[in-house]
């Protein structure tokens, strides 16, 4: 359950998100090479390089910039004890993953789940959770400063929301977080945003078309 401060934070995030979208409509135009292909993505005027990052993946390897090159990638913030938004989103995206499974593995779009609850989500636990929805999903987490830097670079926010009994039960908390999908291009740059509600068929069609256009 969200407390008053959580509601305020979410309201501010919503206002900021609406401002970003409005700004995109006024100042930005869809990237010419992608514009005709997609219905679900709001494109930035030009792709944005991400600052250096280093997170722990569920398979024991490190997630660094080079790992996200060569594929279109959707990045979603979440956590394993999320009661509603995370499982609903991951289930919908699993439908998209099923629809683009015929694409070659070397260029197939990727979904990356980044946990913003490092206190409870070990990489292994996060991987089990993510793979319960779809085996191809990448999963990563890290120390709080690294997660904050990575989320901010995507234009996302998250915040620990303490429950009523947090003082006596340290596990009584949730995590408020942005619910959009960051779209990274095959160079690993932030290229666009997909806002909820999500539709598997539309996202799958968009990412499939983009992959076909940019595949070597």
C-alpha positions as CSV (number, residue, x, y, z in Angstrom):
1,X,0.0,0.0,0.0
2,X,1.4,3.4,-0.9
3,X,1.7,6.0,1.9
4,X,1.2,9.8,1.4
5,X,4.8,10.4,0.4
6,X,4.7,7.6,-2.2
7,X,1.6,9.2,-3.8
8,X,3.4,12.5,-3.9
9,X,6.5,11.0,-5.5
10,X,4.4,9.2,-8.1
11,X,2.4,12.3,-8.9
12,X,5.7,14.2,-9.5
13,X,7.0,11.4,-11.7
14,X,3.8,11.5,-13.7
15,X,4.0,15.3,-14.1
16,X,7.6,15.0,-15.2
17,X,6.7,12.2,-17.6
18,X,3.9,14.3,-19.1
19,X,6.3,17.2,-19.5
20,X,8.8,15.0,-21.3
21,X,6.2,13.7,-23.7
22,X,4.9,17.3,-24.3
23,X,8.5,18.4,-24.9
24,X,9.1,15.6,-27.3
25,X,6.0,16.6,-29.3
26,X,7.1,20.2,-29.5
27,X,10.8,20.0,-30.0
28,X,11.5,16.4,-31.1
29,X,10.6,14.5,-34.2
30,X,10.7,10.7,-34.8
31,X,14.1,9.6,-36.1
32,X,13.6,9.4,-39.9
33,X,15.0,5.9,-40.2
34,X,12.5,4.5,-37.6
35,X,9.4,6.7,-37.9
36,X,7.4,4.8,-40.4
37,X,7.9,1.4,-38.7
38,X,6.5,1.8,-35.2
39,X,3.2,2.6,-33.5
40,X,4.2,2.1,-29.8
41,X,7.4,4.0,-29.5
42,X,7.9,7.7,-28.7
43,X,11.3,8.5,-30.3
44,X,13.8,11.0,-29.1
45,X,15.2,13.5,-31.6
46,X,18.5,11.6,-31.6
47,X,19.7,8.6,-29.7
48,X,21.4,9.3,-26.4
49,X,24.6,7.6,-25.3
50,X,24.4,6.0,-21.8
51,X,27.0,6.7,-19.2
52,X,29.1,3.8,-18.1
53,X,27.3,1.1,-16.1
54,X,28.2,-2.2,-14.5
55,X,25.4,-4.4,-13.1
56,X,25.3,-8.0,-12.0
57,X,23.4,-10.4,-14.3
58,X,21.6,-13.4,-13.1
59,X,23.9,-15.7,-15.1
60,X,26.9,-14.5,-13.1
61,X,28.3,-12.2,-15.8
62,X,28.5,-8.4,-15.7
63,X,26.1,-6.2,-17.6
64,X,28.3,-3.5,-19.2
65,X,27.6,-1.3,-22.3
66,X,29.0,-3.8,-24.8
67,X,26.5,-6.4,-23.7
68,X,23.6,-4.5,-25.0
69,X,24.9,-3.9,-28.5
70,X,23.8,-5.7,-31.6
71,X,20.1,-5.9,-30.6
72,X,17.1,-3.7,-30.0
73,X,16.6,-3.9,-26.2
74,X,13.6,-3.0,-24.0
75,X,14.6,-2.1,-20.4
76,X,12.0,-2.4,-17.6
77,X,12.5,-1.5,-13.9
78,X,10.9,-3.9,-11.4
79,X,11.4,-6.2,-8.4
80,X,10.4,-9.7,-7.5
81,X,7.8,-8.9,-4.8
82,X,6.0,-6.3,-7.0
83,X,2.3,-7.0,-6.5
84,X,0.8,-5.9,-9.8
85,X,2.6,-3.7,-12.3
86,X,5.7,-5.9,-12.7
87,X,4.0,-9.3,-13.3
88,X,1.4,-7.8,-15.5
89,X,4.0,-6.1,-17.7
90,X,6.3,-9.1,-17.8
91,X,3.4,-11.4,-18.8
92,X,2.4,-9.0,-21.6
93,X,6.0,-8.7,-22.8
94,X,6.4,-12.5,-22.8
95,X,3.7,-12.5,-25.4
96,X,5.8,-10.1,-27.5
97,X,8.8,-12.3,-27.0
98,X,6.9,-15.3,-28.3
99,X,5.9,-13.4,-31.4
100,X,9.5,-12.4,-32.3
101,X,11.0,-15.8,-31.5
102,X,11.3,-16.7,-35.2
103,X,14.0,-13.9,-35.6
104,X,17.6,-15.1,-35.6
105,X,19.1,-15.2,-32.1
106,X,22.0,-13.0,-33.3
107,X,19.7,-10.1,-33.8
108,X,16.5,-11.0,-31.9
109,X,15.2,-8.2,-29.6
110,X,15.9,-8.4,-25.9
111,X,14.0,-7.6,-22.8
112,X,16.1,-6.6,-19.8
113,X,14.5,-6.6,-16.3
114,X,16.5,-4.5,-13.8
115,X,15.6,-4.9,-10.2
116,X,15.5,-1.8,-8.1
117,X,15.2,-3.8,-4.9
118,X,18.8,-4.9,-4.3
119,X,18.2,-5.6,-0.6
120,X,15.9,-8.5,-1.4
121,X,16.6,-9.4,-5.0
122,X,19.9,-11.3,-5.5
123,X,20.8,-11.9,-9.1
124,X,19.9,-15.5,-8.8
125,X,16.5,-14.9,-7.4
126,X,15.8,-12.2,-10.0
127,X,16.8,-14.6,-12.7
128,X,14.4,-17.2,-11.5
129,X,11.6,-14.7,-11.4
130,X,12.3,-13.3,-14.8
131,X,12.7,-16.6,-16.5
132,X,9.3,-17.8,-15.1
133,X,7.8,-15.4,-17.6
134,X,10.1,-16.0,-20.5
135,X,13.4,-17.9,-20.7
136,X,15.0,-15.2,-22.9
137,X,14.6,-12.3,-20.5
138,X,17.8,-10.8,-19.2
139,X,17.9,-9.9,-15.5
140,X,20.3,-7.6,-13.7
141,X,20.7,-5.7,-10.5
142,X,23.4,-4.0,-8.5
143,X,24.3,-1.7,-5.6
144,X,21.9,1.2,-5.0
145,X,24.1,4.0,-6.4
146,X,24.8,2.1,-9.6
147,X,21.0,1.4,-10.0
148,X,20.1,5.0,-9.5
149,X,22.7,6.2,-12.1
150,X,21.5,3.6,-14.6
151,X,17.8,4.4,-14.0
152,X,18.4,8.2,-14.3
153,X,20.2,7.8,-17.5
154,X,17.1,6.2,-18.9
155,X,14.9,9.0,-17.6
156,X,13.4,6.7,-14.9
157,X,13.0,7.0,-11.2
158,X,12.4,4.7,-8.3
159,X,11.9,5.1,-4.5
160,X,11.7,2.8,-1.5
161,X,8.2,3.1,0.1
162,X,8.2,2.0,3.7
163,X,5.2,0.3,5.1
164,X,3.4,1.0,8.4
165,X,5.4,-1.6,10.3
166,X,8.8,-0.9,8.7
167,X,10.3,0.2,12.1
168,X,9.7,-3.3,13.5
169,X,9.8,-5.2,10.2
170,X,12.5,-4.1,7.8
171,X,11.0,-6.1,5.0
172,X,7.7,-4.1,5.1
173,X,8.4,-1.9,2.1
174,X,7.6,-1.7,-1.5
175,X,9.4,0.2,-4.3
176,X,7.7,2.9,-6.4
177,X,9.2,3.0,-9.9
178,X,8.7,4.2,-13.4
179,X,6.5,1.8,-15.4
180,X,7.7,2.6,-19.0
181,X,10.0,0.7,-21.3
182,X,13.2,2.3,-22.4
183,X,14.1,1.5,-26.0
184,X,17.8,1.0,-26.7
185,X,19.0,0.8,-30.3
186,X,21.6,-1.8,-31.5
187,X,24.4,0.6,-30.6
188,X,23.2,0.5,-26.9
189,X,21.9,4.1,-27.0
190,X,18.6,5.4,-25.5
191,X,16.5,5.9,-28.6
192,X,12.9,6.0,-27.4
193,X,10.2,5.2,-24.8
194,X,7.2,2.9,-24.7
195,X,4.5,4.0,-22.2
196,X,1.9,1.8,-20.7
197,X,-0.6,0.3,-21.3
198,X,1.4,-2.2,-23.3
199,X,0.1,-4.4,-26.1
200,X,2.1,-7.5,-27.0
201,X,1.1,-7.6,-30.6
202,X,2.0,-4.0,-31.3
203,X,5.3,-4.1,-29.5
204,X,6.3,-7.4,-31.2
205,X,5.4,-5.9,-34.6
206,X,7.4,-2.8,-34.0
207,X,10.5,-4.5,-32.7
208,X,10.4,-7.1,-35.5
209,X,10.2,-4.4,-38.1
210,X,13.0,-2.4,-36.5
211,X,15.2,-5.6,-36.3
212,X,14.6,-6.3,-40.0
213,X,15.5,-2.8,-41.0
214,X,18.7,-2.6,-39.0
215,X,20.0,-6.2,-39.1
216,X,23.3,-6.5,-40.9
